[in-house]
Amino acid sequence: MREFRQQHGRAGERYWSIWFEGEPDQAPDIVASAWGGVKEGKRTEHGKTKDKIGPKGKAGTKAYMSGSDNAAFEMDRAIRKKIEEGYVEVGLDGRPLLGGAVVKVIDHGLPLPKHLCFSKPRNNMGAEAIQRLEEAGDLLFTRKMNGMMVIAHIDARGVVYLYSRRMETLTYHFPHLLRALGPTGMSLPPSSVLLFEAFSKDGNTRRDLLEVQSIMRSLPNRAKELQDERGYLKFYLFRIPIWKGVDLEKQNSCENQCYLIENTFTDRFIEWRDEDTKHVKGQFLYPIENYDGAIPDALAEAEAEGYEGWVCYQRSAIMGDYSYSFHGKPDRPACCFKMKAVQEDDFICYWSPIGGSKKHPEGSWGTGKNSSRVGTLSLYQLNPKSEEVYVCEVGSGLSDTQRDDLRTANFPLVAQVLFEDRFYISDGDKSNSLSLPRISQFREDKKPSECINDSL
């Protein structure tokens, strides 16, 4: 057994352990793990998993991996992930092995630590809570871009380094952003951290996001080649956690932060032009867009402009310690949340993991605590020819009781599904999938033959 510990700012110390299990006379192919809290040296277990790892690849080929070898591979991968989240391996006495220690501060003389995480907005907020904020005049809307976050760190020497949300280096992907922020450009102050959303075109559509993904996930030279061909990415400045070494979000209200960015950078970004006009033409830096208005007006504005939605803030709230953390996973403060127009539709759903096939998936088993329950349902709709067309998998929205009861249900069923956006192969996407789907209810009043979608 190997054990790892993580100091969590608000919950104290946490532990995670992992080990092999299996028959004594056989190579181990079961990976088990447990996690929980540690207080005064005593563990309190919060959860436990046990997964039987099967072989991988085709037998007789170089790609084949036995169940025990695959189990060792999966264990190593899980451990690497925990280390990236700031966990440190400990010995029997609970002390770090080899003198290991977790970085808990940002040193502007060094690269940003791998397990540093800036907070993210909550995916949704209850309607009543949002209404209360609006009635109190404590609600602020900011435009949400459909892109990917880029972290700009201006270190103690004034040198600019770029990172992804997962702290992977992007410094050489965007030379135009380096020039803009660095000493030969706007010369932003040392010991500062700015959060941008990289976006393509108008930053509204799924296709725009796919363009950003293809560039962000490429090697630096390929990223520049793609931008030479398609146009250089643009950047939307939406947060400044640290400025001149000061934690602004731990001092200022959300309202002050949002308007500080808008008022400070609007003119500078409009006036800035990259000298390398061969590649970058026109404005590519944009400050946060703030919107004051009622909820219906904001939703109407987003629809009229084609926005993906809004990131909303409680005006008077201060993020405080939730601005960023060192436990490898982003906090989601209550003062910041997304607002999108929710869509819904009815779908034919199946669950029969053994009876399904690649051409006609029929759901899957769950994992972890749901390993003996329904994991996902496969969703379908009928095209104009009354042919079933696969849409995607969905598991969100199901209660533990439903996951048990659905094992003996008579499929196909009709499910009402909520989602934020949907995509079609006919429009150039890779699938007919839904964005953030979740089961709302099962429709006993509707037949599968009624689930028709003329766009398929």
C-alpha positions as CSV (number, residue, x, y, z in Angstrom):
1,M,0.0,0.0,0.0
2,R,1.2,3.5,-0.8
3,E,-0.3,6.5,1.0
4,F,-0.3,10.2,0.0
5,R,-1.3,13.3,1.9
6,Q,-2.5,16.8,0.9
7,Q,-2.9,19.9,2.9
8,H,-6.2,21.4,2.0
9,G,-6.6,25.0,3.0
10,R,-10.1,24.8,4.4
11,A,-10.6,21.1,5.2
12,G,-7.3,20.4,6.8
13,E,-5.2,17.3,5.8
14,R,-6.5,14.7,3.4
15,Y,-5.2,11.3,2.6
16,W,-5.4,9.0,-0.4
17,S,-4.0,5.4,-0.5
18,I,-3.8,2.9,-3.3
19,W,-2.9,-0.8,-3.4
20,F,-3.1,-4.1,-5.3
21,E,-5.5,-6.9,-4.5
22,G,-6.0,-10.4,-6.0
23,E,-5.7,-14.1,-5.4
24,P,-2.4,-15.0,-3.5
25,D,-1.2,-17.4,-6.3
26,Q,-2.0,-15.0,-9.2
27,A,-0.6,-11.8,-10.5
28,P,-2.6,-8.9,-9.0
29,D,-5.1,-7.3,-11.3
30,I,-7.3,-5.4,-8.9
31,V,-6.5,-1.8,-8.0
32,A,-8.1,-0.5,-4.8
33,S,-8.0,2.9,-3.3
34,A,-9.4,4.8,-0.3
35,W,-9.5,8.4,0.7
36,G,-10.6,10.6,3.6
37,G,-9.6,13.2,6.2
38,V,-6.8,13.2,8.8
39,K,-7.3,14.9,12.1
40,E,-4.8,14.6,15.0
41,G,-3.2,11.7,13.2
42,K,-6.4,9.7,12.9
43,R,-7.9,8.9,9.5
44,T,-11.6,9.2,8.7
45,E,-12.5,7.2,5.6
46,H,-14.8,9.1,3.2
47,G,-14.8,6.6,0.3
48,K,-13.3,3.5,-1.2
49,T,-13.1,1.9,-4.7
50,K,-12.0,-1.4,-6.1
51,D,-11.6,-2.0,-9.8
52,K,-10.7,-5.2,-11.6
53,I,-8.4,-4.2,-14.5
54,G,-8.6,-6.4,-17.6
55,P,-6.0,-7.0,-20.3
56,K,-5.5,-4.3,-22.9
57,G,-4.8,-4.6,-26.7
58,K,-4.8,-7.6,-29.0
59,A,-3.2,-10.8,-27.7
60,G,0.0,-11.7,-29.6
61,T,0.8,-8.1,-30.6
62,K,3.2,-5.6,-29.1
63,A,0.2,-3.5,-27.9
64,Y,-1.0,-6.3,-25.7
65,M,-0.9,-5.8,-22.0
66,S,-1.9,-8.4,-19.4
67,G,-4.4,-7.6,-16.7
68,S,-1.7,-7.4,-14.0
69,D,0.6,-5.2,-16.2
70,N,-2.4,-3.0,-17.1
71,A,-3.3,-2.7,-13.4
72,A,0.3,-1.5,-12.6
73,F,0.0,1.0,-15.5
74,E,-3.3,2.3,-14.1
75,M,-1.9,2.6,-10.6
76,D,1.1,4.6,-11.8
77,R,-1.2,6.9,-13.8
78,A,-3.4,7.5,-10.7
79,I,-0.4,8.3,-8.6
80,R,1.0,10.8,-11.1
81,K,-2.4,12.5,-11.2
82,K,-2.4,12.8,-7.4
83,I,1.1,14.2,-7.3
84,E,0.0,16.8,-9.8
85,E,-2.8,17.8,-7.5
86,G,-0.3,18.5,-4.7
87,Y,-0.3,15.2,-2.8
88,V,2.9,14.0,-1.3
89,E,3.8,10.4,-0.5
90,V,4.2,9.6,3.2
91,G,5.7,6.8,5.2
92,L,4.2,4.8,8.1
93,D,4.7,7.7,10.4
94,G,2.7,10.0,8.1
95,R,5.7,12.1,7.3
96,P,6.7,13.0,3.7
97,L,9.1,10.5,2.1
98,L,12.5,11.9,1.0
99,G,11.7,15.3,2.6
100,G,9.0,16.1,0.1
101,A,6.9,19.2,0.7
102,V,4.0,20.9,-1.1
103,V,4.4,24.4,-2.5
104,K,1.7,26.6,-0.9
105,V,2.7,30.1,-2.2
106,I,3.4,31.6,-5.5
107,D,7.0,32.5,-5.9
108,H,7.3,35.0,-8.8
109,G,10.9,34.1,-9.2
110,L,10.0,30.5,-10.2
111,P,7.6,28.8,-12.7
112,L,4.1,28.5,-11.4
113,P,3.6,25.2,-9.6
114,K,1.9,22.3,-11.4
115,H,-0.8,21.9,-8.7
116,L,-1.8,25.6,-8.7
117,C,-5.5,26.0,-9.6
118,F,-7.5,29.2,-10.2
119,S,-11.2,28.9,-9.2
120,K,-13.9,28.3,-11.8
121,P,-17.5,29.5,-11.9
122,R,-20.2,27.1,-10.7
123,N,-22.0,25.4,-13.6
124,N,-25.4,26.6,-12.3
125,M,-27.1,28.3,-9.4
126,G,-30.6,27.8,-8.1
127,A,-33.2,30.1,-9.6
128,E,-34.3,31.3,-6.2
129,A,-30.8,32.3,-5.2
130,I,-30.3,34.2,-8.5
131,Q,-33.6,35.9,-8.0
132,R,-32.6,37.1,-4.5
133,L,-29.3,38.5,-5.9
134,E,-31.2,40.4,-8.6
135,E,-33.8,41.8,-6.1
136,A,-31.0,43.0,-3.9
137,G,-29.2,44.7,-6.8
138,D,-26.3,42.4,-6.2
139,L,-26.0,40.6,-9.6
140,L,-23.5,41.4,-12.3
141,F,-23.4,39.7,-15.8
142,T,-20.1,39.3,-17.7
143,R,-19.9,37.9,-21.2
144,K,-18.9,34.2,-21.4
145,M,-16.5,33.3,-24.3
146,N,-16.5,29.9,-25.8
147,G,-12.8,29.2,-25.6
148,M,-10.0,27.9,-23.4
149,M,-8.2,29.6,-20.5
150,V,-4.6,30.9,-20.9
151,I,-2.8,32.0,-17.7
152,A,-0.2,34.8,-18.2
153,H,2.4,35.0,-15.5
154,I,4.7,38.1,-15.6
155,D,7.5,36.9,-13.3
156,A,9.7,39.0,-11.0
157,R,12.0,39.9,-13.9
158,G,9.1,41.0,-16.1
159,V,9.4,37.9,-18.4
160,V,6.1,36.5,-19.6
161,Y,5.2,32.8,-19.3
162,L,1.9,31.3,-20.5
163,Y,0.1,28.2,-19.1
164,S,-3.1,26.3,-19.7
165,R,-5.6,25.8,-16.9
166,R,-3.9,22.5,-16.1
167,M,-0.6,24.4,-15.9
168,E,0.9,23.0,-19.1
169,T,3.3,25.4,-20.7
170,L,2.0,27.4,-23.7
171,T,4.7,30.1,-23.7
172,Y,5.7,29.5,-27.4
173,H,2.2,28.9,-28.8
174,F,1.3,32.6,-28.9
175,P,4.2,35.0,-29.8
176,H,1.8,37.8,-30.4
177,L,0.5,37.6,-26.8
178,L,4.1,37.5,-25.4
179,R,5.0,40.7,-27.3
180,A,1.8,42.5,-26.2
181,L,2.3,41.8,-22.5
182,G,6.1,41.9,-22.3
183,P,8.8,44.6,-22.1
184,T,8.6,45.5,-25.8
185,G,4.8,45.8,-25.7
186,M,2.6,47.2,-22.9
187,S,5.2,46.2,-20.3
188,L,2.8,44.9,-17.7
189,P,4.2,45.0,-14.1
190,P,6.3,42.1,-12.8
191,S,4.8,39.6,-10.3
192,S,1.4,39.7,-11.9
193,V,-1.0,36.9,-13.0
194,L,-3.7,37.5,-15.6
195,L,-6.4,35.1,-16.8
196,F,-7.4,35.2,-20.5
197,E,-9.9,33.2,-22.5
198,A,-8.3,32.3,-25.8
199,F,-11.0,32.4,-28.6
200,S,-11.4,32.2,-32.3
201,K,-13.5,34.4,-34.6
202,D,-16.4,35.6,-32.4
203,G,-15.9,33.1,-29.6
204,N,-19.6,32.0,-29.7
205,T,-19.9,28.7,-31.4
206,R,-18.8,25.1,-30.9
207,R,-16.8,25.4,-34.1
208,D,-14.9,28.4,-32.7
209,L,-14.1,26.3,-29.6
210,L,-12.8,23.3,-31.7
211,E,-10.5,25.8,-33.5
212,V,-9.0,26.9,-30.2
213,Q,-8.6,23.3,-29.0
214,S,-6.7,22.2,-32.1
215,I,-4.2,25.0,-31.6
216,M,-3.8,24.7,-27.8
217,R,-3.2,21.0,-28.0
218,S,-0.6,21.2,-30.8
219,L,3.2,21.5,-30.3
220,P,4.4,25.1,-30.4
221,N,5.6,25.1,-34.0
222,R,2.4,23.5,-35.2
223,A,0.4,25.9,-33.2
224,K,2.0,28.8,-35.0
225,E,1.6,27.1,-38.4
226,L,-2.1,26.7,-37.8
227,Q,-2.5,30.3,-36.8
228,D,-0.6,31.4,-39.9
229,E,-3.1,29.5,-41.9
230,R,-6.3,30.3,-40.1
231,G,-5.7,33.5,-38.2
232,Y,-4.1,34.1,-34.8
233,L,-6.2,33.5,-31.6
234,K,-7.7,36.4,-29.7
235,F,-7.6,36.8,-25.9
236,Y,-10.4,38.0,-23.5
237,L,-9.1,39.3,-20.2
238,F,-11.6,38.3,-17.5
239,R,-9.7,38.1,-14.3
240,I,-6.5,39.6,-12.6
241,P,-5.9,37.5,-9.5
242,I,-2.5,39.1,-8.8
243,W,-1.1,42.5,-9.7
244,K,2.3,43.7,-8.7
245,G,2.5,40.8,-6.2
246,V,-0.8,41.8,-4.5
247,D,-3.7,39.3,-4.3
248,L,-6.4,41.6,-5.7
249,E,-9.2,39.1,-5.6
250,K,-8.6,38.5,-1.9
251,Q,-9.1,42.2,-1.2
252,N,-11.6,43.6,-3.8
253,S,-15.2,42.8,-4.4
254,C,-16.2,41.0,-7.6
255,E,-17.8,44.2,-8.9
256,N,-14.6,46.3,-8.3
257,Q,-12.5,43.6,-10.0
258,C,-14.7,43.4,-13.1
259,Y,-14.9,47.2,-13.6
260,L,-11.2,47.6,-12.8
261,I,-10.4,45.4,-15.7
262,E,-12.8,47.1,-18.1
263,N,-11.8,50.6,-17.1
264,T,-8.1,50.0,-17.0
265,F,-7.6,47.9,-20.2
266,T,-10.3,48.9,-22.7
267,D,-8.4,51.8,-24.2
268,R,-5.0,50.1,-24.0
269,F,-6.2,47.1,-25.8
270,I,-7.9,49.1,-28.5
271,E,-4.8,51.2,-29.1
272,W,-2.4,48.2,-29.0
273,R,-1.3,46.9,-32.4
274,D,1.2,44.1,-33.0
275,E,4.2,45.2,-34.9
276,D,4.4,41.9,-36.8
277,T,1.5,42.9,-39.0
278,K,2.3,40.0,-41.4
279,H,0.6,37.6,-39.0
280,V,-1.6,39.7,-36.6
281,K,-3.9,42.3,-38.1
282,G,-6.4,44.3,-36.0
283,Q,-7.3,44.0,-32.4
284,F,-6.7,40.7,-30.6
285,L,-6.9,41.7,-27.0
286,Y,-10.3,42.4,-25.3
287,P,-11.2,43.3,-21.7
288,I,-14.1,41.8,-19.8
289,E,-17.6,42.9,-21.0
290,N,-19.9,43.8,-18.1
291,Y,-23.6,44.0,-18.5
292,D,-26.1,45.7,-16.1
293,G,-29.7,44.6,-16.4
294,A,-32.4,42.3,-15.4
295,I,-32.2,38.5,-15.9
296,P,-34.7,38.4,-18.9
297,D,-32.9,41.2,-20.6
298,A,-29.5,39.5,-20.1
299,L,-30.8,36.2,-21.6
300,A,-32.4,38.1,-24.5
301,E,-29.1,40.0,-25.1
302,A,-27.1,36.8,-25.1
303,E,-29.5,35.2,-27.6
304,A,-29.5,38.3,-29.9
305,E,-25.7,38.5,-29.9
306,G,-25.2,34.8,-30.2
307,Y,-23.3,34.6,-26.9
308,E,-22.7,31.2,-25.3
309,G,-24.1,32.8,-22.1
310,W,-22.9,34.8,-19.1
311,V,-20.6,34.4,-16.1
312,C,-22.4,36.0,-13.2
313,Y,-20.9,37.5,-10.1
314,Q,-22.3,38.6,-6.7
315,R,-21.3,42.2,-6.9
316,S,-20.5,42.7,-3.2
317,A,-18.8,39.3,-2.6
318,I,-15.0,38.9,-2.2
319,M,-13.5,35.7,-3.5
320,G,-10.9,35.7,-0.7
321,D,-9.1,32.3,-0.3
322,Y,-11.2,30.9,-3.1
323,S,-9.3,32.9,-5.7
324,Y,-6.8,30.2,-6.2
325,S,-5.5,27.1,-4.4
326,F,-2.8,24.5,-4.4
327,H,-4.8,21.2,-4.2
328,G,-4.9,20.5,-7.9
329,K,-8.6,21.0,-8.4
330,P,-10.3,24.4,-8.9
331,D,-12.6,25.7,-6.2
332,R,-16.0,26.9,-7.3
333,P,-16.9,29.9,-5.1
334,A,-20.6,30.6,-4.5
335,C,-20.2,34.2,-5.7
336,C,-19.4,33.2,-9.3
337,F,-21.6,31.0,-11.6
338,K,-22.6,30.5,-15.2
339,M,-26.0,31.4,-16.7
340,K,-27.1,29.9,-20.0
341,A,-30.5,29.4,-21.6
342,V,-31.3,25.7,-20.8
343,Q,-32.7,23.6,-23.7
344,E,-34.7,20.4,-23.4
345,D,-35.9,17.7,-25.7
346,D,-37.2,14.1,-25.6
347,F,-34.9,11.1,-26.5
348,I,-35.2,7.4,-26.9
349,C,-32.9,5.8,-24.3
350,Y,-31.4,2.3,-24.0
351,W,-29.5,0.4,-21.4
352,S,-28.2,-3.1,-22.1
353,P,-24.4,-3.0,-21.9
354,I,-24.1,-6.7,-23.0
355,G,-26.6,-6.4,-25.8
356,G,-25.3,-3.2,-27.3
357,S,-22.7,-2.8,-30.0
358,K,-20.4,-0.2,-31.5
359,K,-23.0,0.6,-34.1
360,H,-25.8,0.7,-31.6
361,P,-24.5,1.5,-28.1
362,E,-26.9,0.7,-25.3
363,G,-25.4,2.4,-22.2
364,S,-22.8,1.3,-19.8
365,W,-22.2,0.1,-16.2
366,G,-21.2,2.7,-13.6
367,T,-17.8,2.9,-11.9
368,G,-16.7,3.2,-8.3
369,K,-19.7,3.1,-6.0
370,N,-22.0,2.6,-9.0
371,S,-20.1,-0.4,-10.4
372,S,-23.1,-2.6,-10.0
373,R,-25.6,0.0,-11.2
374,V,-26.5,1.8,-14.4
375,G,-23.7,4.2,-15.4
376,T,-25.0,5.9,-18.6
377,L,-27.9,5.6,-20.9
378,S,-27.5,5.8,-24.7
379,L,-29.7,8.5,-26.3
380,Y,-31.2,8.3,-29.7
381,Q,-33.7,10.3,-31.9
382,L,-35.4,9.5,-35.2
383,N,-34.4,11.2,-38.4
384,P,-37.1,12.2,-41.0
385,K,-36.8,8.6,-42.4
386,S,-37.8,7.2,-38.9
387,E,-34.2,5.7,-38.5
388,E,-32.7,5.8,-35.1
389,V,-29.6,8.1,-34.9
390,Y,-27.3,7.8,-31.9
391,V,-26.8,11.1,-30.0
392,C,-24.7,10.6,-26.9
393,E,-24.4,9.0,-23.5
394,V,-26.0,10.6,-20.4
395,G,-25.6,9.7,-16.7
396,S,-26.1,13.0,-14.9
397,G,-29.4,13.6,-13.2
398,L,-29.9,9.9,-12.2
399,S,-30.4,9.2,-8.5
400,D,-28.9,6.1,-6.8
401,T,-32.4,4.6,-6.6
402,Q,-33.0,5.2,-10.3
403,R,-29.6,3.7,-11.2
404,D,-30.8,0.5,-9.3
405,D,-34.4,0.5,-10.7
406,L,-33.3,1.0,-14.3
407,R,-31.5,-2.3,-14.4
408,T,-34.8,-4.1,-14.6
409,A,-36.7,-1.5,-16.7
410,N,-38.2,-2.3,-20.1
411,F,-36.3,-0.4,-22.7
412,P,-36.5,1.6,-24.8
413,L,-37.8,4.4,-22.6
414,V,-38.4,8.1,-23.4
415,A,-36.4,10.5,-21.3
416,Q,-36.7,14.3,-21.1
417,V,-33.1,15.6,-21.2
418,L,-31.9,19.1,-20.3
419,F,-28.8,20.4,-22.1
420,E,-27.0,23.7,-22.8
421,D,-26.2,23.2,-26.5
422,R,-26.3,20.6,-29.2
423,F,-24.2,19.8,-32.3
424,Y,-24.8,18.0,-35.6
425,I,-22.5,16.2,-37.9
426,S,-24.3,17.9,-40.8
427,D,-22.9,21.2,-39.4
428,G,-19.3,20.0,-39.4
429,D,-19.1,18.7,-35.8
430,K,-17.7,15.2,-35.0
431,S,-20.9,13.9,-33.5
432,N,-24.6,14.6,-32.9
433,S,-23.8,15.2,-29.2
434,L,-25.3,17.4,-26.4
435,S,-23.4,19.8,-24.2
436,L,-23.8,19.0,-20.4
437,P,-26.8,16.7,-20.8
438,R,-28.7,15.6,-17.7
439,I,-31.9,13.5,-17.2
440,S,-34.9,15.6,-16.1
441,Q,-37.6,12.9,-16.1
442,F,-38.8,9.8,-17.9
443,R,-41.9,10.4,-20.1
444,E,-44.4,7.6,-19.7
445,D,-46.9,9.7,-21.7
446,K,-44.7,9.7,-24.8
447,K,-43.7,6.9,-27.3
448,P,-40.3,6.4,-28.8
449,S,-41.8,7.0,-32.3
450,E,-42.5,10.6,-31.2
451,C,-38.8,11.5,-30.7
452,I,-38.2,12.9,-34.1
453,N,-35.5,15.4,-35.0
454,D,-35.6,16.8,-38.5
455,S,-32.0,18.1,-38.2
456,L,-30.6,14.6,-38.1
